[in-house]
Amino acid sequence: MLKEKDKKIYVVGHKNPDTDCICAPIAYAFFLKKKGKNAIPVRTGEINPETKFVLNYFKVKIPEILKNAAGKKIILIDHNEKEQSPTHIEKAEILEVIDHHKISFSWPQALYFLTEPLGAASTIIAKKFFQEKVKIPRKIAGILLSAILSDTVVFRSPTTTKEDIKAAKKLAKIAKIKNLEEFGIEIKKKKAVLKGQTSENIIFSDFKIFDFSGKKVGIGQVEVCDLKEVNERKEELIERLKEICRRENYNLLLFIATDIIKKSSQLLGTGEINYLEKAFGKKVVENSIYLPGVMSRKKQIVPPLMKVFQGS
């Protein structure tokens, strides 16, 4: 019979993984191993070009895919909503949740739940290393740094905090990255290329499902260095959004193209777009709204939408 410390603990991020939800579990699993736990980082989907670049750069192995959470000990990282968790999460034993998003979580047993309003889950993980004086190898520091730069859009996102910047600077020294701005832009450019990708792959490359007062809402986001390529494929993307919306029964389905240079977003939507107009006080023209100054799904898109759904 396995001793408690020998039982596998799967550390996992959300579906449709981004760099933060891949790198933070890898780092936290390493942290737990240093504490004597049999922790294994896993993922729930394919990694994007940005994440692949980061892992290759620091020579870190891509985690295995977790297809089914049933019967397993699980730690959720970078999310807490059931819709974003691994398949059959309700049949798992959740030990911990570490997140930086809004709380939408219910579980029948007591557990460790750590949430902080920071720009990246990786900042929370980095702080745990620093606070408990666990030595961080260069490759772990590198992927944590990369995830912070990615999730904060190289400190351009309104979700960025002083703690994110402080942690990033400390990690950069360990990872031997001299210029955070240059390295961050290099990371973002790997994900900003849409050429050669299908419209459905673009929409689902960084996609999250939300339950707003019983309404099913899907929000995808890509970050680009210029909105030109998105606008050239606008009609194609809208048609695919409409098809997905019908196929998967969304009440509202959105796609955000964020220009990281001009700090603005083009938002395409289908379904009950009246909620979209109420949330942002702008008329939807040909399934599209331009939102200057808007970059964060978490802080600038989800809260106003959630508010109008709750008030309906």
Secondary structure, 3 states (H helix, E strand, C coil): CCCHHHCCEEEECCCCCCHHHHHHHHHHHHHHHHCCCCEEEEECCCCCHHHHHHHHHCCCCCCEECCCCCCCEEEEECCCCHHHCCCCHHHCEEEEEEECCCCCCCCCCCCEEEECCCCCHHHHHHHHHHHCCCCCCHHHHHHHHHHHHHHCCCCCCCCCCHHHHHHHHHHHHHHCCCCHHHHHHHHHHHHCCCCCCCHHHHHHCCEEEEEECCEEEEEEEEEECCCHHHHHCHHHHHHHHHHHHHHCCCCEEEEEEEECCCCEEEEEEEECCHHHHHHHCCCCECCEEEEECCCCHHHHHHHHHHHHHHCC
